[in-house]
Amino acid sequence: MPDSAYVAPSAVLCGDVVLGERARILHGAVLTAEDGAVRVGSDVVVMENALVRGRAGHPATIGDAVLVGPHAHVNGARIEDEVFAATGVSMFPGAIAGARSELRINSVLHVNSRLAADAVLPIGWIAVGDPAQLFPPDRHGELWEIQRGLDFAGTVYGTDRDTSMRSVMARQVEFYGAHRDDRRLDVG
């Protein structure tokens, strides 16, 4: 971690996490590289209670001069330079937020979808596809026509859509159980 970076005492960094110059990781934020790397650029602020998770095949990458808002969820996604990701934004594995784009409050950039550079994803809307099409939340039927082909279950869980939740969760419990014996490292 560069000397110019700051990690709040209640933030958690786990695994292969690399911070850029002047990165700020605020209280309650979690950057976890349990299954894939997390890379944070320079002049980035990850605000309170945000989650940034690296995934196998989908590292979490945050470019330079980016704001990740409180309660945001960046899961195996790539955020290019100068992006504003507001409170409650969700970005799924394989998603890419193009340079200078804005993802407004509670918006969703879906799995394997690409939001164009300079695009604005309105409050509560969903971007899906590559290139992303934008949908308000009340147009789920149209959204599903595109989303169905993006393979959420395969990308996120390594299964097909018809796999039972019992099977999916048995795998997830095993995966996350790998941390039962972790210990805290106090870094000066």
N, CA and C of each residue as an Amber inpcrd file, in Angstrom:
protein
   564
   0.8550000  -1.1780000   0.0000000   0.0000000   0.0000000   0.0000000
   0.8970000   1.2370000   0.0000000   0.6420000   2.1650000  -0.9100000
   1.4690000   3.3760000  -0.9240000   1.2290000   4.2190000   0.3270000
   2.2460000   4.9510000   0.7440000   2.1290000   5.8150000   1.9240000
   1.0230000   6.8530000   1.7690000   0.7230000   7.2370000   0.5410000
  -0.2890000   8.2760000   0.3180000  -1.7210000   7.7390000   0.4090000
  -1.8860000   6.4200000   0.4760000  -3.2250000   5.8230000   0.5630000
  -3.6950000   5.8070000   2.0150000  -5.0070000   5.7330000   2.1950000
  -5.5970000   5.6550000   3.5350000  -6.6580000   4.5710000   3.5450000
  -6.5840000   3.7110000   4.5580000  -7.5990000   2.6910000   4.7900000
  -8.1380000   2.9210000   6.1980000  -9.4360000   3.1890000   6.3070000
 -10.0540000   3.4340000   7.6080000  -9.9090000   2.2040000   8.5040000
  -9.8280000   2.4010000   9.8110000  -9.6340000   1.2830000  10.7310000
 -10.7190000   0.2020000  10.6460000 -11.9290000   0.5760000  10.2460000
 -12.9980000  -0.4180000  10.1800000 -13.2060000  -0.9800000   8.7720000
 -12.3570000  -0.5980000   7.8290000 -12.4220000  -1.1740000   6.4810000
 -11.7010000  -2.5180000   6.4920000 -12.0300000  -3.3840000   5.5300000
 -11.4110000  -4.7050000   5.4370000 -10.8340000  -4.8780000   4.0390000
  -9.5470000  -5.2370000   3.9850000  -8.9070000  -5.6290000   2.7350000
  -8.4610000  -7.0700000   2.9170000  -8.8470000  -7.9410000   2.0050000
  -8.5630000  -9.3660000   2.1410000  -7.9900000  -9.8980000   0.8370000
  -6.8120000 -10.5070000   0.8940000  -6.2280000 -11.1430000  -0.2740000
  -5.4590000 -10.1910000  -1.1650000  -5.4570000 -10.4910000  -2.4560000
  -4.6550000  -9.7920000  -3.4550000  -5.2970000  -8.4570000  -3.8330000
  -5.1800000  -7.4810000  -2.9190000  -5.7340000  -6.1400000  -3.1210000
  -4.5720000  -5.1690000  -3.2620000  -4.5720000  -4.3770000  -4.3280000
  -3.5290000  -3.3900000  -4.5510000  -4.1920000  -2.0190000  -4.6750000
  -3.7020000  -1.0670000  -3.8840000  -4.2340000   0.2930000  -3.9050000
  -3.2790000   1.2360000  -4.6160000  -3.8350000   2.2040000  -5.3440000
  -3.0390000   3.2240000  -6.0060000  -2.7790000   4.4030000  -5.0890000
  -1.9920000   5.3440000  -5.5830000  -1.6540000   6.5540000  -4.8350000
  -2.9200000   7.3080000  -4.4500000  -2.9460000   7.7870000  -3.2340000
  -4.0210000   8.6170000  -2.6890000  -5.3740000   7.9250000  -2.6750000
  -5.4020000   6.5960000  -2.7690000  -6.6710000   5.8680000  -2.6350000
  -7.1960000   6.0620000  -1.2190000  -8.5070000   6.1450000  -1.0840000
  -9.1570000   6.3150000   0.2080000 -10.2230000   5.2310000   0.3550000
 -10.0480000   4.3720000   1.3320000 -10.9880000   3.2900000   1.5920000
 -11.6460000   3.6210000   2.9350000 -12.9180000   3.9910000   2.8950000
 -13.5780000   4.5480000   4.0720000 -14.2010000   3.4630000   4.9560000
 -14.7220000   3.8780000   6.0890000 -15.2260000   2.9690000   7.1300000
 -16.2340000   1.9580000   6.6010000 -16.0230000   0.7190000   6.9940000
 -16.9530000  -0.3440000   6.6610000 -16.8130000  -0.8980000   5.2570000
 -15.9880000  -0.2870000   4.4250000 -15.7960000  -0.8030000   3.0710000
 -15.0620000  -2.1380000   3.1390000 -15.3900000  -3.0310000   2.2110000
 -14.7390000  -4.3430000   2.1300000 -14.2140000  -4.5160000   0.7160000
 -12.9030000  -4.7300000   0.5920000 -12.2780000  -5.0620000  -0.6830000
 -11.7320000  -6.4600000  -0.5110000 -12.3210000  -7.4240000  -1.1920000
 -11.9690000  -8.8200000  -0.9750000 -11.5690000  -9.4980000  -2.2720000
 -10.3860000 -10.0940000  -2.2330000  -9.8260000 -10.7760000  -3.3970000
  -9.7270000 -12.2640000  -3.0910000 -10.7920000 -12.8200000  -2.5450000
 -10.7940000 -14.2340000  -2.1740000 -10.6220000 -15.1390000  -3.3860000
 -11.1560000 -14.7120000  -4.5170000 -11.2140000 -15.5880000  -5.6810000
 -10.6190000 -14.9290000  -6.9200000 -10.2240000 -13.6790000  -6.8220000
  -9.6710000 -12.9280000  -7.9370000  -9.1770000 -11.5950000  -7.4290000
  -8.2710000 -10.9950000  -8.1370000  -7.5920000  -9.7770000  -7.6960000
  -8.5250000  -8.5680000  -7.6390000  -8.1300000  -7.6160000  -6.7950000
  -8.7670000  -6.3030000  -6.7330000  -7.6750000  -5.2690000  -6.9670000
  -7.8780000  -4.4010000  -7.9630000  -6.9220000  -3.3540000  -8.2840000
  -7.6420000  -2.0140000  -8.2280000  -7.0960000  -1.0960000  -7.4450000
  -7.6890000   0.2140000  -7.2640000  -6.6820000   1.2510000  -7.7450000
  -7.1050000   2.1490000  -8.6190000  -6.2240000   3.1620000  -9.1860000
  -5.9250000   4.2950000  -8.2290000  -5.3430000   5.3360000  -8.7630000
  -4.9790000   6.5290000  -7.9950000  -6.1670000   7.4750000  -7.8830000
  -6.1970000   8.2210000  -6.7730000  -7.2280000   9.2290000  -6.5440000
  -8.6350000   8.6310000  -6.5760000  -8.7700000   7.4770000  -5.9430000
 -10.0440000   6.7510000  -5.8620000 -10.5610000   6.8500000  -4.4350000
 -11.8700000   7.0280000  -4.2990000 -12.5190000   6.9560000  -2.9960000
 -13.5530000   5.8390000  -3.0490000 -13.3890000   4.8610000  -2.1530000
 -14.3820000   3.8040000  -1.9620000 -15.0710000   4.1480000  -0.6420000
 -16.3300000   4.5200000  -0.7330000 -17.0270000   5.0850000   0.4200000
 -17.5560000   4.0100000   1.3820000 -18.1850000   4.4850000   2.4290000
 -18.6160000   3.6290000   3.5240000 -19.4820000   2.4620000   3.0560000
 -19.1450000   1.2980000   3.5950000 -19.9300000   0.0650000   3.4190000
 -20.0460000  -0.4090000   1.9740000 -19.1550000   0.0330000   1.1160000
 -19.1230000  -0.4900000  -0.2500000 -18.4210000  -1.8470000  -0.2380000
 -18.7700000  -2.6970000  -1.1930000 -18.1250000  -3.9940000  -1.3710000
 -17.4860000  -4.0340000  -2.7480000 -16.2030000  -4.3650000  -2.7960000
 -15.4980000  -4.5660000  -4.0570000 -14.9210000  -5.9750000  -3.9880000
 -15.3760000  -6.8630000  -4.8730000 -14.9930000  -8.2820000  -4.8200000
 -14.3910000  -8.7180000  -6.1480000 -13.1750000  -9.2830000  -6.0940000
 -12.5630000  -9.8910000  -7.2650000 -13.0860000 -11.3100000  -7.4360000
 -13.2430000 -11.7480000  -8.6720000 -13.7580000 -13.0900000  -8.9780000
 -12.7800000 -13.8010000  -9.9050000 -12.7960000 -15.1140000  -9.8560000
 -11.9820000 -15.8950000 -10.7930000 -12.4140000 -15.5270000 -12.2130000
 -11.4750000 -15.1520000 -13.0290000 -11.7920000 -14.7640000 -14.3990000
 -12.3590000 -13.3580000 -14.5300000 -12.6790000 -12.7300000 -13.4100000
 -13.2460000 -11.3780000 -13.4230000 -12.6750000 -10.5860000 -12.2580000
 -11.4320000 -10.1340000 -12.3720000 -10.9010000  -9.3020000 -11.2860000
 -11.7230000  -8.0160000 -11.1780000 -11.7370000  -7.4480000 -10.0020000
 -12.3700000  -6.1440000  -9.8200000 -11.2940000  -5.1000000 -10.0590000
 -11.5230000  -4.2330000 -11.0310000 -10.5410000  -3.2230000 -11.4080000
 -11.2030000  -1.8540000 -11.3980000 -10.6060000  -0.9490000 -10.6490000
 -11.1190000   0.4170000 -10.5670000 -10.0310000   1.3350000 -11.0940000
 -10.3550000   2.1170000 -12.1100000  -9.3920000   3.0300000 -12.7210000
  -9.0700000   4.2120000 -11.8320000  -8.4670000   5.2360000 -12.4090000
  -8.0750000   6.4390000 -11.6870000  -9.2370000   7.4300000 -11.6010000
  -9.2350000   8.2290000 -10.5260000 -10.2000000   9.3200000 -10.3290000
 -11.6420000   8.8060000 -10.3620000 -11.9010000   7.7710000  -9.5630000
 -13.2150000   7.1210000  -9.5050000 -13.7910000   7.2850000  -8.1100000
 -15.0960000   7.5010000  -8.0400000 -15.8220000   7.4670000  -6.7790000
 -16.7340000   6.2470000  -6.7850000 -16.5890000   5.3970000  -5.7520000
 -17.4930000   4.2710000  -5.5260000 -18.3000000   4.6490000  -4.2880000
 -19.5890000   4.8670000  -4.4720000 -20.4420000   5.4020000  -3.4180000
 -20.7310000   4.4250000  -2.2930000 -21.3280000   4.9380000  -1.2120000
 -21.6760000   4.0940000  -0.0810000 -22.6380000   2.9850000  -0.5000000
 -22.4480000   1.8290000   0.0690000 -23.2980000   0.6540000  -0.1650000
 -23.2740000   0.1710000  -1.6130000 -22.2860000   0.5970000  -2.3880000
 -22.1530000   0.0940000  -3.7580000 -21.6270000  -1.3330000  -3.7130000
 -21.8810000  -2.0670000  -4.7860000 -21.4900000  -3.4730000  -4.9020000
 -20.8050000  -3.6450000  -6.2510000 -19.4810000  -3.7870000  -6.2200000
 -18.6870000  -3.9600000  -7.4350000 -18.1230000  -5.3750000  -7.3740000
 -18.7410000  -6.2750000  -8.1230000 -18.4450000  -7.6990000  -8.0190000
 -17.8660000  -8.1960000  -9.3410000 -16.5370000  -8.3310000  -9.4100000
 -15.9130000  -8.8360000 -10.6310000 -16.1220000  -7.9370000 -11.8310000
 -16.1900000  -6.6380000 -11.5930000 -16.4610000  -5.6740000 -12.6620000
 -15.2430000  -4.7850000 -12.8870000 -15.2270000  -4.1230000 -14.0350000
 -14.1710000  -3.1650000 -14.3480000 -14.7740000  -1.7700000 -14.4610000
 -14.1800000  -0.8460000 -13.7250000 -14.5880000   0.5530000 -13.7780000
 -13.4260000   1.3200000 -14.3920000 -13.6630000   1.9560000 -15.5220000
 -12.6030000   2.7120000 -16.1770000 -12.4280000   4.0670000 -15.4890000
 -11.5100000   4.8840000 -15.9670000 -11.1530000   6.1560000 -15.3310000
 -12.3210000   7.1450000 -15.2880000 -12.3190000   7.9510000 -14.1990000
 -13.2080000   9.0990000 -14.0320000 -14.6930000   8.7300000 -14.0100000
 -15.0090000   7.5900000 -13.4240000 -16.3950000   7.1280000 -13.3220000
 -16.9730000   7.5330000 -11.9720000 -18.2390000   7.9030000 -11.9690000
 -18.9930000   8.1850000 -10.7570000 -19.9990000   7.0560000 -10.5730000
 -19.7930000   6.2350000  -9.5290000 -20.7090000   5.1340000  -9.1970000
 -21.3690000   5.5060000  -7.8680000 -22.6090000   5.9170000  -7.9170000
 -23.3080000   6.5020000  -6.7700000 -23.7040000   5.4610000  -5.7240000
 -24.3700000   5.9430000  -4.6930000 -24.8610000   5.1090000  -3.6010000
 -25.6930000   3.9440000  -4.1280000 -25.3810000   2.7470000  -3.6330000
 -26.1940000   1.5800000  -3.9300000 -26.0550000   0.9980000  -5.3210000
 -25.1010000   1.4630000  -6.1060000 -24.8830000   0.9190000  -7.4460000
 -24.4860000  -0.5530000  -7.3280000 -24.9540000  -1.3840000  -8.2620000
 -24.5500000  -2.7880000  -8.3300000 -23.9480000  -3.0640000  -9.6980000
 -22.7490000  -3.6530000  -9.6810000 -22.0620000  -4.0250000 -10.9230000
 -21.6550000  -5.4900000 -10.7950000 -22.0210000  -6.3020000 -11.7720000
 -21.8400000  -7.7450000 -11.6900000 -20.6670000  -8.2400000 -12.5290000
 -20.2490000  -9.5050000 -12.3250000 -19.0680000 -10.0290000 -13.0110000
 -19.1070000  -9.8240000 -14.5230000 -17.9830000  -9.3760000 -15.0430000
 -17.8470000  -9.1390000 -16.4720000 -18.3710000  -7.7940000 -16.9320000
 -18.9670000  -7.0250000 -16.0210000 -19.4960000  -5.7030000 -16.3790000
 -18.3500000  -4.7070000 -16.5290000 -18.5410000  -3.7540000 -17.4260000
 -17.5530000  -2.6980000 -17.6500000 -18.2800000  -1.3570000 -17.6800000
 -17.8490000  -0.4490000 -16.8070000 -18.3550000   0.9260000 -16.8190000
 -17.3270000   1.7610000 -17.5630000 -17.6950000   2.2850000 -18.7180000
 -16.7800000   3.0460000 -19.5590000 -16.3290000   4.3420000 -18.9160000
 -15.2130000   4.8470000 -19.3750000 -14.6040000   6.0760000 -18.8520000
 -15.6240000   7.2120000 -18.8010000 -15.5890000   7.9440000 -17.6940000
 -16.4040000   9.1310000 -17.4660000 -17.9060000   8.8510000 -17.4140000
 -18.2900000   7.5840000 -17.3050000 -19.7190000   7.2870000 -17.1980000
 -20.2120000   7.5920000 -15.7910000 -21.5230000   7.7220000 -15.6660000
 -22.1640000   7.9560000 -14.3780000 -23.1940000   6.8680000 -14.1520000
 -23.0530000   6.1770000 -13.0370000 -24.0420000   5.1870000 -12.6200000
 -24.7210000   5.8070000 -11.4010000 -25.9510000   6.1930000 -11.5730000
 -26.6180000   6.9550000 -10.5190000 -27.2430000   6.0270000  -9.4740000
 -27.7960000   6.6030000  -8.4210000 -28.2450000   5.8800000  -7.2230000
 -29.0470000   4.6200000  -7.5780000 -28.6330000   3.4920000  -6.9550000
 -29.3220000   2.2020000  -7.0660000 -29.4610000   1.6780000  -8.4920000
 -28.5920000   2.1070000  -9.3820000 -28.6310000   1.5610000 -10.7430000
 -27.8590000   0.2440000 -10.7770000 -28.0870000  -0.5350000 -11.8430000
 -27.4920000  -1.8620000 -11.9760000 -26.8320000  -1.9810000 -13.3490000
 -25.5650000  -2.3950000 -13.3450000 -24.8700000  -2.7560000 -14.5820000
 -24.7190000  -4.2640000 -14.5290000 -25.4820000  -4.9350000 -15.3750000
 -25.6410000  -6.3810000 -15.2500000 -24.4300000  -7.1680000 -15.7400000
 -24.4470000  -8.4380000 -15.4520000 -23.3670000  -9.3620000 -15.7820000
 -23.0210000  -9.2650000 -17.2730000 -21.7260000  -9.2420000 -17.5770000
 -21.2190000  -9.2450000 -18.9510000 -21.7790000  -8.1100000 -19.8170000
 -22.0900000  -6.9830000 -19.1920000 -22.6410000  -5.8370000 -19.9080000
 -21.6330000  -4.6960000 -19.9070000 -21.6840000  -3.8740000 -20.9450000
 -20.7320000  -2.7690000 -21.0930000 -21.4910000  -1.4540000 -21.2570000
 -21.2720000  -0.5530000 -20.2680000 -21.8310000   0.7930000 -20.3440000
 -20.8160000   1.6630000 -21.0730000 -21.2530000   2.3480000 -22.1010000
 -20.3560000   3.1450000 -22.9430000 -19.7040000   4.2820000 -22.1670000
 -18.5570000   4.7100000 -22.6510000 -17.8980000   5.9040000 -22.1110000
 -18.8640000   7.0730000 -22.1890000 -18.8450000   7.9200000 -21.1650000
 -19.6490000   9.1380000 -21.0870000 -21.1600000   8.8920000 -20.9470000
 -21.5790000   7.6400000 -20.7800000 -23.0060000   7.3310000 -20.6410000
 -23.4910000   7.6630000 -19.2310000 -24.7960000   7.8750000 -19.1040000
 -25.4360000   8.0820000 -17.8100000 -26.4890000   6.9880000 -17.6290000
 -26.3610000   6.2480000 -16.5280000 -27.3480000   5.2340000 -16.1590000
 -28.2280000   5.8600000 -15.0780000 -29.4940000   6.1590000 -15.3960000
 -30.3400000   6.9100000 -14.4660000 -30.6110000   6.1780000 -13.1480000
 -31.1060000   6.9220000 -12.1760000 -31.4380000   6.3900000 -10.8560000
 -32.3660000   5.1780000 -11.0040000 -31.9230000   4.0480000 -10.4180000
 -32.7450000   2.8480000 -10.3800000 -32.8510000   2.0720000 -11.6740000
 -32.2100000   2.5170000 -12.7340000 -32.3210000   1.8360000 -14.0290000
 -31.3220000   0.6900000 -14.1170000 -31.5060000  -0.1590000 -15.1260000
 -30.6840000  -1.3390000 -15.3420000 -30.0710000  -1.2470000 -16.7400000
 -28.7520000  -1.4950000 -16.8080000 -28.0540000  -1.5490000 -18.0980000
 -27.7110000  -3.0100000 -18.3550000 -28.0400000  -3.4790000 -19.5580000
 -27.8300000  -4.8870000 -19.8690000 -27.4290000  -5.0290000 -21.3340000
 -26.4290000  -5.8900000 -21.5780000 -25.9650000  -6.1640000 -22.9300000
 -24.6490000  -5.4790000 -23.2310000 -24.0920000  -5.8050000 -24.4030000
 -22.8200000  -5.2430000 -24.8400000 -22.9440000  -4.8970000 -26.3180000
 -23.1910000  -3.6280000 -26.6270000 -23.2560000  -2.4700000 -25.7370000
 -24.5590000  -2.4960000 -24.9320000 -24.5180000  -1.8730000 -23.7550000
 -25.6580000  -1.9070000 -22.8490000 -26.8390000  -1.1270000 -23.4070000
 -28.0010000  -1.7130000 -23.2170000 -29.2590000  -1.0110000 -23.4180000
 -29.7770000  -0.6500000 -22.0290000 -30.4420000   0.4960000 -21.9070000
 -30.9010000   0.9800000 -20.6140000 -32.3980000   0.7460000 -20.4680000
 -32.7680000   0.2380000 -19.2860000 -34.1610000  -0.0730000 -19.0120000
 -34.5840000   0.4810000 -17.6590000 -35.7870000   1.0660000 -17.5900000
 -36.3210000   1.3890000 -16.2730000 -36.7680000   0.0770000 -15.6210000
 -36.8830000   0.0440000 -14.3100000 -37.1880000  -1.2110000 -13.6400000
 -38.5530000  -1.8000000 -13.9860000 -39.4610000  -1.0230000 -14.5390000
 -40.7970000  -1.5550000 -14.8480000 -40.8630000  -2.2720000 -16.2000000
 -39.7500000  -2.4100000 -16.8930000 -39.7390000  -3.0810000 -18.2030000
 -38.9790000  -4.4090000 -18.1260000 -39.2650000  -5.1750000 -17.0830000
 -38.5340000  -6.4100000 -16.8430000 -38.6590000  -7.4070000 -17.9980000
 -39.8020000  -7.5120000 -18.6170000 -39.9820000  -8.4550000 -19.7210000
 -39.0070000  -8.1930000 -20.8630000 -38.8710000  -6.9400000 -21.2500000
 -37.9340000  -6.5730000 -22.3140000 -36.4880000  -6.7760000 -21.8690000
 -36.2190000  -6.4190000 -20.6260000 -34.8900000  -6.6050000 -20.0480000
 -34.5000000  -8.0790000 -20.0640000 -35.4290000  -8.9420000 -19.6660000
 -35.1470000 -10.3750000 -19.5780000 -34.8030000 -10.9710000 -20.9380000
 -35.3680000 -10.4470000 -22.0010000 -35.0570000 -10.9470000 -23.3410000
 -33.5630000 -10.8310000 -23.6390000 -32.9210000  -9.7840000 -23.1600000
 -31.4780000  -9.5980000 -23.3570000 -30.7020000 -10.3110000 -22.2590000
 -31.1600000 -10.1380000 -21.0280000 -30.4520000 -10.6770000 -19.8650000
 -30.3270000 -12.1990000 -19.9240000 -31.3300000 -12.8910000 -20.4160000
 -31.3350000 -14.3560000 -20.4590000 -30.0760000 -14.8990000 -21.1480000
 -29.6110000 -14.2530000 -22.2020000 -28.4570000 -14.7270000 -22.9540000
 -27.1040000 -14.3630000 -22.3590000 -27.0920000 -13.6080000 -21.2680000
 -25.8210000 -13.1540000 -20.6930000 -25.2200000 -14.1380000 -19.6930000
 -25.9190000 -15.2170000 -19.3840000 -25.4090000 -16.3150000 -18.5620000
 -25.0040000 -15.8950000 -17.1540000 -25.9490000 -15.3250000 -16.4230000
 -25.6840000 -14.9350000 -15.0360000 -25.2410000 -16.1300000 -14.2030000
 -25.9930000 -17.2200000 -14.2330000 -25.6670000 -18.3860000 -13.3950000
 -24.2950000 -18.9550000 -13.7370000 -23.9640000 -19.0340000 -15.0080000
 -22.6600000 -19.5510000 -15.4050000 -21.5270000 -18.6170000 -15.0200000
 -21.7320000 -17.3300000 -15.2070000 -20.6920000 -16.3480000 -14.8980000
 -20.4560000 -16.2340000 -13.3980000 -21.5130000 -16.1900000 -12.6160000
 -21.3910000 -15.9530000 -11.1830000 -21.1520000 -17.2450000 -10.4030000
 -21.8710000 -18.3170000 -10.7540000 -21.8140000 -19.5460000  -9.9580000
 -21.1930000 -20.7420000 -10.6720000 -20.8840000 -20.6050000 -11.9520000
 -20.3090000 -21.7290000 -12.6870000 -21.2890000 -22.8670000 -12.9060000
 -22.5820000 -22.5410000 -12.9740000 -23.6220000 -23.5550000 -13.1730000
 -24.5390000 -23.0910000 -14.2990000 -25.5060000 -23.9410000 -14.6270000
 -26.5250000 -23.4640000 -15.5580000 -27.7260000 -22.9860000 -14.7540000
 -28.6220000 -22.3130000 -15.4140000 -29.7610000 -21.6750000 -14.7520000
 -30.6680000 -22.6800000 -14.0540000 -30.6770000 -23.9280000 -14.5070000
 -31.5750000 -24.9300000 -13.9380000 -31.0080000 -25.6390000 -12.7140000
 -29.7960000 -25.2930000 -12.2910000 -29.2110000 -25.9080000 -11.1030000
 -29.9880000 -25.4600000  -9.8700000 -30.2910000 -26.3900000  -8.9790000
 -31.0830000 -26.0650000  -7.7880000 -30.3050000 -25.1500000  -6.8440000
 -31.0340000 -24.3440000  -6.1010000 -30.3960000 -23.4890000  -5.0910000
 -29.6680000 -24.3350000  -4.0570000 -30.1690000 -25.5210000  -3.7430000
 -29.4980000 -26.3970000  -2.7890000 -28.0860000 -26.7300000  -3.2950000
 -27.9500000 -27.0480000  -4.5680000 -26.6300000 -27.3490000  -5.1450000
 -25.7410000 -26.1090000  -5.2090000 -26.3230000 -24.9910000  -5.6390000
 -25.5540000 -23.7440000  -5.7160000 -25.0270000 -23.3780000  -4.3370000
 -25.8870000 -23.4300000  -3.3380000 -25.4840000 -23.0080000  -1.9980000
 -24.5250000 -23.9950000  -1.3440000 -24.6100000 -25.2800000  -1.6610000
 -23.6230000 -26.2380000  -1.1390000 -22.2270000 -25.8470000  -1.6320000
 -22.1200000 -25.4360000  -2.8920000 -20.8340000 -24.9820000  -3.4340000
 -20.3890000 -23.6780000  -2.8040000 -21.3250000 -22.7380000  -2.6100000
 -20.9840000 -21.4540000  -2.0180000 -20.5240000 -21.6090000  -0.5700000
 -21.2080000 -22.4400000   0.2000000 -20.8380000 -22.6820000   1.5960000
 -19.4320000 -23.2710000   1.6660000 -19.1240000 -24.1950000   0.7830000
 -17.7830000 -24.7860000   0.7520000 -16.7380000 -23.7270000   0.4010000
 -17.0320000 -22.9270000  -0.6110000 -16.0920000 -21.8900000  -1.0410000
 -15.8020000 -20.9130000   0.0860000 -16.8330000 -20.3600000   0.7060000
 -16.6310000 -19.3570000   1.7470000 -16.1400000 -19.9660000   3.0500000
 -16.2810000 -21.2580000   3.2220000 -15.7440000 -21.9410000   4.3980000
 -14.2320000 -21.9720000   4.4160000 -13.6080000 -21.6750000   3.2990000
 -12.1400000 -21.6660000   3.2280000 -11.5300000 -20.6340000   4.1720000
 -12.3220000 -19.7140000   4.6750000 -11.8060000 -18.6390000   5.5300000
 -12.0380000 -18.8780000   7.0220000 -12.4840000 -20.0730000   7.3800000
 -12.7500000 -20.3550000   8.7960000 -11.5260000 -20.1600000   9.6660000
 -10.3500000 -20.4460000   9.1390000  -9.1270000 -20.3810000   9.9440000
  -8.3000000 -19.1240000   9.6900000  -8.8650000 -18.1460000   8.9930000
  -8.1390000 -16.8920000   8.7640000  -7.8260000 -16.2120000  10.0770000
  -6.7690000 -15.4080000  10.0610000  -6.4490000 -14.6200000  11.2410000
  -6.2190000 -13.1820000  10.8130000  -6.4480000 -12.2940000  11.7300000
  -6.3030000 -10.8610000  11.4600000  -4.8340000 -10.4810000  11.4540000
  -4.4280000  -9.6980000  10.4850000  -3.0870000  -9.1330000  10.4290000
  -3.1930000  -7.6540000  10.7180000  -2.5090000  -7.2050000  11.7320000
  -2.4680000  -5.7780000  12.0230000  -1.3180000  -5.1790000  11.2540000
  -1.6430000  -4.2420000  10.3690000  -0.6400000  -3.6140000   9.5380000
  -0.4380000  -2.1940000  10.0520000   0.8200000  -1.8640000  10.3280000
   1.1580000  -0.5790000  10.9200000   0.8860000   0.5340000  10.0540000
